[in-house]
Amino acid sequence: MNFERIQEKLEILADAAKYDVSCSSSGGNRKNKGGLGNSHASGICHTYTEDGRCVSLLKILLTNHCIYDCAYCVSRKTNDVKRAAFTVEEVVDLTINFYRRNYIEGLFLSSGIFKDSDTTMERLVRVAKKLRLEHNFNGYIHLKSIPGASDELMKEAGLYADRLSINIEIPTEKGLKLLAPDKSHSEMLKPMSLVKNELILYKEEKKLFRKVPKFAPAGQSTQMIVGATDETDLKIIKVANHFYQNFNMKRVYYSGYVPVLEDSRLPSIFSQVPMQRENRLYQADWLMRFYGFEANEILDPSNPFLDLEIDPKLAWALRNRERFPVNINTAPKEMILRIPGIGTKSTGKILMARRFQNLNLEHLKKMGVAVNRAKYFVEFESTNIFNRFIDEQNFRKIILSGMSSKYQNPFSQQLSLF
């Protein structure tokens, strides 16, 4: 192996891969049976850059050569960038060597589309297959599915990868046609449907047969670029909700558009990466997945963008003040989850503790509740002096005065592996 050439390829293809944020390694449960690595939940060490991007995996492209000319992509065929390509053996060797050095816990492998979809997907599958069968590698493998790849290749990919993902890229067909006229959502949805059906089939067969080959045990995910086109936040979270409801999606990722290319169809090259908006979309996504919120509750046509100053749950509470205060000792779980400052873990603690005693503000503070927000929205058997502020016209300002955001806005590059 020519070390200098491999290092040059790695620099090019790791840099090109940094724009894909859907590389979470949670959810794998492949156990080590005498080989290398372990993708069980406790075996993956997550490391994040300041902007929240996971770098616990060797995250690279197989190649940045691409037949498509997507306006938002740094690897578009008309972009004047240095090109490189790994061989299957080089990716396998890098993965094994970096794992042995404790640099990584797994592999996230994507690729530009060279020649055609099947040729590209076949190479990705060969990498995973070689790692599993020839090197007995049990670490986490995330393969990026290629739109247009055959069903046979997708099924084979699921046998060797822990997670499969295919990026929807732009939230609407109209936006996609504007920026990537050669692509279509229908081509992207087809492999998503196949993966969903194969996962359902696996669960059914598992009930009947003890030894059934695993199929993508960490499920599938997708990613949407935020800010490259003019979709509202309401539209974006509705699209995400559609994927959760209809494709059994494990995660939907949101990637703030990074201006890397001059193009009249795109925001200015000098525009800021919408990191705060991306952060709010993740919070809204969390509300739909774990807090029982519907997309239409978080936003509506008259209010289609998330408030960048406050989180979506607090924004909902301010719009629905008539539903507060909530008695922490008698309210159902569904309503406690909607109190600003109370998370899922705190809700569980509250439901358990109130069986034995009436709770007050001090109890909530000891449970880890963010009382700087929650104190205005909860009531107890005794008087809560903070409840009187709910009806004040400047209630929002009162709450904000007691809050300090931990959110920061640096945009970091992917960490170097050397």
Secondary structure, DSSP 8 states (H G I E B T S, - for coil): --HHHHHHHHHHHHHHHTT------TT-----SSSB---SGGG----B-TT--B-SSEEEESB---S---TT-TT-TTS-----B--HHHHHHHHHHHHHTTS-SEEEEE----S-HHHHHHHHHHHHHHHHHTS-B-SEEEEE--TT--HHHHHHHHHH-SEEE---BSSSHHHHHHH-TT--HHHHHHHHHHHHHHHHHHHHHHHH-S------TT-EEEEEEESSS---HHHHHHHHHHHHHHS--SEEEEEE----S--TTS--TTS---HHHHHHHHHHHHHHHHS---HHHH-BTTB-S--SSS-HHHHHHHHTGGG--EETTTS-HHHHTTSTT--HHHHHHHHHHTTTS---HHHHHHTT--HHHHTTTEE-SS--GGGGGGG-TTHHHHHHHT----------------
